[in-house]
Amino acid sequence: MKCTLLSLIAALFAAASGIAQVTAAPDFLAATAPLPGLAHFSGKAFQAPGIDQLMDFYGDVTDPQLVVFLAGNQFMVVPELIDAFKRAHPEIQRIFVETIPPGVLAAQIEQGALVVGSMRISLKPDVFAAGAASIKRLQEEHGWFESIAAYASNDLVLMVRKGNPKHIDSLSDLARADIRISMPNPAFEGVARQIQAAYVKAGGAALRHIVMDVKTKNSATILTQIHHRQSAGYLLAGVVDAAPVWSTEGEYQKRLGHEIELVSIPRAQNSTAQYVIAAMRGAPHREASEAFVKFVKGPDGQAIYRKYGFNPGQRAQGDIAGSRP
């Protein structure tokens, strides 16, 4: 009886607050499946969805010959990119890749390790690839990078459920009281800055304030920890109605056959990300890092990025301004 009463109270509260009840927990694995590691590596395959699954940690964690840190929105590229690189470089076969938010990757470098559950990863990266603004800031603060180069770019879209049941046609619609939003956390996800800039272009500071302040306080905007995984899961489970994402993430969801539609954002309101790849200064595997950077910039690497919807990098970067000897 007590449990039933509490459930009734919760339902009444949800109805009064205008928040729909969630009937199923988001399936983040299904939102970005299949897990590439199970098909690409020998050994005993083990995962318990929702309990033991490491979707953004790929490859050989033991004695790797190359360690790559990639901003998480490139996760869909990794299996094909790494397989192609291995074929081009048979001498480099043990590779470990992380695809988590760049702010977390930077903190991992600063603190010397990343702790995932009860596992500690203390590998040092040879290569760091993320948005140009993030890389520039990290170089100015730490002088971590030997050199960088542009290799891809991306634009924003709004991801909604198939059929667009809430009739969301623009960024301005996100101010509506009935629209729930999945939004990357500005504390460590660089895309949050780009999305907030788009809000200001579309509706001024007022739109940014409604989405980021007002709606965050009343839980109509959910700040994610790992946007490229959680946003699709929340949307498919009916937890949110819209998610601003990079176009490649939305297109990947459609490729998986998920019940997703994309709402385009006009160029005048959009934000374009420039991705740069940086070889770490003092990289543990310098020759491998140089080979990987060259491969990503070369025709084979570029063809893979184009296949997944990334646009070409828009300008060469060379050495970062303010790099340290």
N, C-alpha and C positions, 0 to 999 in steps of 0.2 A: 504494500500500500504506500509506504513511504517513497519508494522508488517511482511509483506511478505518479504520485503527487508532485514530486520534483520534476518529472518529465513534463507534466502538464504546465507547471509554472514556467519551465524553460520555453515551452512552445508558445505560451501566451506572451512572454517577454520578447521572443523573436518576432512574433506577429506585430506586437505593439511598436517595435523599433523598426519595422519595415525590412528586417533581414530574413531572407529565406533560410529555412532549415536545410542542413546538408544531410542527405540520406546515405551517402557513401563517402568514405575517406578518399582523398585524391590518390590515384595510382600513378605515382611519379615514374615508376619503371615503365608502365605501359605508354605513358606520354612521350617517352623518348626511346622506346625499345626498337630493335633488339639490342641486347647488351653485346657489344662487339667481342669482348674478351673470350666468351664461351666458344666462339667459332674459330678464333684466330690462334689459340695457344694449345699446346699439349699439356696434359696433366689432368688431375681430377677436377671436374667442374662442380662448383658448389655455390649456391646462392639461396637465400630465403627472402623473397620479396617483402619489403617493408621492415625487414629486420637486419639481414646481412647482405648488403649489396653496395658495391663501390662503383658507381656509374661514371665517375669523373677521374678515375685513377686507372691508367691503362699501361699494360706491358710488364716488363721485368723490373721488379723492385730490388732484386738481388744482383749486385755487381753490374749495374747497367753501364753500357758503353756510351750512352747519350741520355741526358735528362733534359726534357723540354717542358717549360711552363707556358701554357697557352691560356689566354682569356677564354672563359667558359663557353662563349657563344660560338666557338669553332668546334665544339665537341663532335658534330656530325661528320666532319672532315677527317678526323683522326685515323680511323681504321684504314681507309684507302690511302691516305697520305703516308702513313708509316709503312704499310706494305710496299708501296711504290718506292719509297726511299730505301728500304731493305733490299729490294731487287736491284736498285742502282748501286748500292754499296753493300755487297755481301760480307764485307769485313766488319760491318756494324749491324749486329743482329739483336743485341740486348738493349732495348730502348724503353724508357719509362716516361710517361706523359701525364701531366695533371691538367685538367680543364675546369678550374674553379675561378671565382671572381678575382680579378687582378689585385684588388685590395687585400684579399686573403693570401694570395701568392706573395705579395710584397711583405706582409707580416710574417709569413713563413720564413722568408729569407732573413729578415731582421732578427727573428727570435731563434733561428737555427733549426727549426723543426715544425712539423705540423702534426697535431694529434687528432686522429679520427677515431672516435670511440675509444678503444683501448690500444690502438695501434699508433706508433710514433714513426713518422717518416722524416729522416734527417738528411736526405739527399740534397746536394747543392745543384742548382740548375746550370746547364751549359748555355741554354737559349731561353729568352723571355720574349713572348710575343703578345702584344696588347694594343690598345688604342694609343694614338700618338700623344695625346695629352697626358695620359698616365705615365708613359715611358719618359716623356720630357720632364715631368715633375720628379720622378724617381731619380733621374740622372742629375737633376739640379740638387736634390737633397743628399744623394749618396754616391754619385759617380760610378754606378755599377757597371755600365755598359761600354764595351770596346767600340762598337759602331752599330748603326741601325740602318734599316732600309724599309721603305714602304712596299707592301706587297698585295694589299687588298683594301677594299672600302665597302661600305654597307649603308643602307638607309632604313628609316623607321617605318613600320606599319602598325595598324591596330589589329590585333587578333581577337576575333569574336566567335561564338558558337555558330555552327552551320545554320543558315536561314536567318541569321542576325535577328533573333527574336526581340531584342530590345531596340532595334532600329537605330543603331549607333552609326552615324554617318561621318562624324568628324571628331577631332580632339575636344572641341567645345562641348560636345554631348557628354563628356565625362564629368562635367559639373552637375549633371542632373542627379537629384537625390536618389533615384531608383537604380543608379548604375554603380556596381561594385567593381573595383579595379585591383589588379595585381600590378604592383609597382616595385622595381628594384630598390634596394636600400641604398641611399646615397652614401652611407658610411663606408662601403667597400665595393660597390658595383659602379664602374665608370659610366655605364649606359644611363644611369640615373641623371647625370648632369646633362646629357644630350636630350633626354626626354623632357626634363624640366625646361630646357631652352626652347623646345618645340611648344610646350604649353604657353610660354610667354609670347612666342610668335603668334600663336593661334588665338589667345584670349587675354593676353596681358598678364600682369602679376596677379590679377584676381583669380584667373583659372589655376595658376600654379598654387596659390594659397588654398583654394577649395580642395584640390586633389591631394596636396601634400600635407596640409595642416588640418583643415576642417575634417576631411574624410578619414585621415589617419586616426584622429582622435575618436571618431565614432565607429571605427573599424570597417568603414565602407571602402577604404584603401588598405590593402594588405601589403606590407613591406616584406619582400622576400629575402631569404638568405642566399639563394642560388637561383636567380631569375630564369635562366635558360632551362631549368628543370621544373621549377615549381609553377610557373605561370601556365604552362600547358596543362599540368595536372589539375590545378585549381579550376581552370576554364572547363575542362572536360568533365569534372565532377560537379559543376554547377556552383562552385564556391564564389566565383567572380563572373562578371559579364563581359569584361574587356581586359586586354593586356597590351600595352605598347611594347613592341619587341622589334628586334632587327628583322628585316625582311627574310633573311635566310632561315631564321628560326621558324617563322610562320610557314614558309614554303616547305620546310622539312616536315612539319606536322601534316601538311596536305599530302606529301609524298608517302607518309606512313598510313594514309587513308583515314585519318582522324576527322571527326565532325567539326571542322574548323573552317572559317572564312577569314579573309583578310580585307581590311578597309584601308585604302591608300590614303596617304597624307600628302597634301599638295607640297610641291617643292619649296614654295615660299615659307611654309611652316615646318618643313622637315629638318632633320639634322643628319649630317653625313659623318660616319666614323671613318677615320683613316687608320688602318692597322699597320703597325711597324714591327719588324722582327729584330731583336737585339742579341748580339753575341755577348755573353757575360765576360767582363774583365776577369782574368784569372780563371777561366772555365776549367773544370777538372778534366774535360775531354775536348781540348781546343780544336784539334783537327776534325773531330766529329761535328762540333758545333759549326765550324766554318762550312763543312760539307752540307749540313742541313739547311743553313741559311741560303746557300747557293741553290740548293734543290728547290726550296720553297719559292724563290725568286725566278727560277728557271721555267722553261716551257712545260715540263711535266707537272711540277707543283702548281703552277698557275692554272693548268687545265683542270686539275682536281678542284681547286677553289672555284673556278668558273662553273663547274658541274653542279656545285652546291649553291649557286646563286650569288656568290661574292663578285663584286665588281673589281676591276683592276685598281691597284694603288694609284693615286692621282698625281703623285710627284715623288721623285727620288729624294732620299733624305741625307745620305752620306753620314759622316760622323755627327753626333749630337752636339749642338752648341753647349758649351760649358762642360764638356767631358774633361775628366781629370787624367793626368798622366799615371 
